[in-house]
Amino acid sequence: MGIISIQTISKELMLACRQLGRAIPETLAALVASTIVNAAGGGFYVERPIDEGEARIVVEEAAKKILSTDQPGISALRLQAAYENAFAELDRGARNQSSDAKSAEDRSIAWISGFQAKFDADFDTLTGLYKKIYQFLLLRCTSPQGTSRAVQDQNVEREVAAALESVFPRVGLRSFVALTSSEKAAQLQELAGIVLGIRLFNKHQNKGGVGLPTLDSEVDRLKADELLVCVQKDVDEVTEFCKKFADSILAAKRMAPGDRSRPSEEEGERNRSDLLYHRQYLCYLLNLQEDIAGSIERMQGDRGAFNEELIDLDALVGGRISVPKEHVYPRFDSISKKYRTAWQEVKLLEARSKLYTVLKDLRKQYFPQLPEASMEVLAKALREGGALLIDDEENDEPIDLDTIPGPEAGDGMNSPVRLTVDNAPDFLMLPLDFQGFCIHTLVTQNRLLVPGNPAMGVVKYAGRYCVFATERGCSDFCTEPQRYFGSVREMCYQHPELIHLLRIHEDFPKSSLNTILELTSGSHAVMQADVGTETPLHFEESNIDKGYEWNEWKLRREALHMADIRRKCTSTTQTALSHLRRETETQVYLPKDMATNTTVNKGTNPPRYKKYHRFLRGEPMPMVVAEIKFDL
């Protein structure tokens, strides 16, 4: 049985919801499917390999959760998935646009840097190089961030060509070709900055700069100040909502069990879930507010520096016919850099404005209000100093937080230490974990989410910086911190919307929204599409069957032959040389070449015997056979 991936499960979930009449995005499907709890294992299904049977259970449970109306936690998950997916889409679109322009520029720079002329007087080749430089400037100097395709506008082409001829005439090509590749690339970047600065100065004087947007008009179009005011208004409103929900939950808890005006358990659970929804909505608003305020401040500074540079350059040039290039070229380059820096802030403001529109659309879809019963309970609640007390043990002895060890007692990895303004020089720069919420109240008050108070100190333990809403909570956490960390983890299993709200993605890597966005970023699952096909009126057969037979008598004869074969039986026997013999192979080791070497060489040389016949000639004498021994 194979392992089923979360992408496959999310697509099956999308199809199941579509069949039930509800279309959901892939990010929400993957988020809900990855947060289905395995009752047998105690964790999420995605924390272990998922087989086919478990995948079917995950799809069924996720579909019930998405389509149910009595589970308010799904609203927070829907909010997280929609906002983060919109954020990722905007960021991905900006990066793709920038990467396309950058790749087009890099190709031009690579070609120009690697250019080699055959000889100095090669006019045709140098003309092609000059055209390539001109095309590079059309990519780089026709928009603030560059484009992947050259703009087809005669006015822009004339202006860029005139600026190129003024800054880098054709006679300078010979010295340019003699440079190294890195020097050519640096010269091209500087040339692009100067040409863009010339076009910006021409636009300032109303003599050119076609296609280049002005910073003032873009700021007026975005209405950044009004956007910041609207976000601040929503922040104040949602903050008040969160305070009312938290106070009503505390007030209901203090009421007697038999009081008829006390809200029911179901209403209390829904109020807690709605509070989590408002807390998440408020976190997104605060992030937008911080980004917009910082971007407006940076853009105002960049725009002021850009306008001052234009005014100084205008005063330097004035009505002169010619100005030394050593004076004006650095200023043109500086103008282009400040313009591009300010334009990045404009694009950031535009993206944040779109995200704020997404939040407003989500608010129209779902934005829970405090029930009337809870409003009545809140009106009757007793307050101290205008606010409800979180701890219902307010009559206990006061807690001395100075008894908690400071940073001199350790590094806070094995035992908690308390950091304050007095003992921690970088106290104001400490990164608060759990989004600055009090995990003691979250655990002890049944997921009541209230912000901590850094004035009581920041407790560091196991590499995390925690703040608490009460002194009792800070003291109890320092007594047994592992119990509270474990309780937060168990609560995240029951209410998975807390994972992204508290920013504890590292504890749930498979169920993290950041991981899910990475998995679904390159996947655009299309569950339904309109498709049309066109067929010819008369088909032309291009395949020719070589075995086609038109004679019906021959076909009849073959049919009878095949029918006769069906009544025959085939038997086989296996012999040593039959084709049914199994093929086998053996492997042997070849003998090694062996030789011996001795220290003494011995040999024999036997004597040789020769026979001679004597007295065959001369005077007659009897023949004698003589045998002679030769020792060699």
VENDA-V206476 format. One record per backbone hydrogen bond with DSSP energy under -0.5 kcal/mol. CO is the residue of the C=O (numbers start at 1). NH is the residue of the N-H. If there is no record, write none. Layout:
co: [CO/CO]
nh: [NH/NH]
//
This chain:
co: [4/5/6/7/8/9/10/11/12/13/14/15/16/17/18/25/26/27/28/29/30/32/33/36/37/38/43/44/45/49/50/51/52/53/54/55/56/57/58/59/60/61/62/63/64/70/71/72/72/73/74/75/76/77/78/79/80/81/82/83/84/85/86/87/88/89/90/91/92/93/94/95/96/97/98/99/100/101/102/103/104/105/106/107/108/109/110/112/119/121/122/123/124/125/126/127/128/129/130/131/132/133/134/135/136/137/139/143/151/153/154/155/156/157/158/159/160/161/162/163/164/169/170/172/173/174/176/180/181/182/183/184/185/186/187/188/189/190/191/192/193/194/195/196/197/198/199/200/201/202/202/203/209/211/214/215/216/217/218/219/219/223/224/225/226/227/228/229/230/231/232/233/234/235/236/237/238/239/240/241/242/243/244/245/246/247/248/249/250/251/252/256/259/264/265/266/267/268/269/270/271/272/273/274/275/276/277/278/279/280/281/282/283/284/285/286/287/288/289/290/291/292/293/294/295/296/297/298/299/300/301/302/303/304/305/306/307/308/309/310/311/312/313/314/317/324/324/325/328/329/330/331/332/333/334/335/336/337/338/339/340/341/342/343/344/345/346/347/348/349/350/351/352/353/354/355/356/357/358/359/360/361/362/371/372/373/374/375/376/377/384/387/393/399/400/401/405/406/407/412/412/417/417/419/420/424/426/427/430/433/434/436/437/438/439/440/441/441/442/443/447/448/450/452/453/454/458/458/459/459/460/461/464/464/465/466/468/470/471/472/473/474/475/476/480/481/482/483/484/485/486/487/488/489/490/491/495/496/496/497/498/499/502/504/504/505/508/512/513/514/515/516/517/518/522/523/525/529/537/539/542/543/544/545/550/551/552/553/554/555/556/557/558/559/560/561/562/563/564/565/573/575/578/582/588/592/600/608/610/612/612/614/624/624/626/626/628/629/630/630]
nh: [50/9/10/11/12/13/14/15/16/17/18/19/20/22/21/29/30/31/32/33/34/35/36/45/39/42/38/47/48/51/4/55/56/57/58/59/60/61/62/63/64/65/66/67/68/72/74/75/76/77/78/79/80/81/82/83/84/85/86/87/88/89/90/91/92/93/94/95/96/97/98/99/100/101/102/103/104/105/106/107/108/109/110/111/112/113/114/115/122/123/126/127/128/129/130/131/132/133/134/135/136/137/138/139/140/141/147/146/153/157/158/159/160/161/162/163/164/165/166/167/168/172/173/176/177/178/179/184/185/186/187/188/189/190/191/192/193/194/195/196/197/198/199/200/201/202/203/204/205/207/208/206/212/213/218/219/220/221/222/223/224/227/228/229/230/231/232/233/234/235/236/237/238/239/240/241/242/243/244/245/246/247/248/249/250/251/252/253/254/255/255/259/262/268/269/270/271/272/273/274/275/276/277/278/279/280/281/282/283/284/285/286/287/288/289/290/291/292/293/294/295/296/297/298/299/300/301/302/303/304/305/306/307/308/309/310/311/312/313/314/315/316/317/318/320/327/328/329/332/333/334/335/336/337/338/339/340/341/342/343/344/345/346/347/348/349/350/351/352/353/354/355/356/357/358/359/360/361/362/363/364/365/366/375/376/377/378/379/380/381/387/384/396/401/403/404/418/409/410/462/463/419/460/458/424/427/429/430/432/436/437/452/439/442/443/444/445/448/447/446/449/450/438/454/456/457/419/460/461/466/417/464/461/466/433/459/453/474/475/476/477/478/479/480/484/485/486/487/488/489/490/491/492/493/494/495/498/499/500/501/502/504/434/507/508/508/512/516/517/518/519/520/521/522/524/525/527/531/539/541/544/545/546/548/552/555/556/557/558/559/560/561/562/563/564/565/566/567/567/568/575/578/581/584/590/594/602/630/628/614/626/624/614/626/612/628/610/631/608/632]
//
